[in-house]
Amino acid sequence: MKSTKELRALSIPEMNARKEELQKELLKMNAQVAMGTNPQNPGKVKATKKTIARILTLIKEKEVKER
């Protein structure tokens, strides 16, 4: 997962693209859990959710600054 500093350096379109990638990855991990199989790395689910939340927060911060 990327650090907050690395995420802040991205532009809004790049952040949106990264968010979409992470959401697809999270969907795959959630499908594994729903099927009853053990995910390869259970901690990655939580970390992915947190990274998505960080990206959404940074996008909102940048939108407010642009106003």
Secondary structure as UniProt FT lines:
FT   HELIX           4..8
FT   HELIX           12..34
FT   TURN            35..36
FT   HELIX           42..66
//
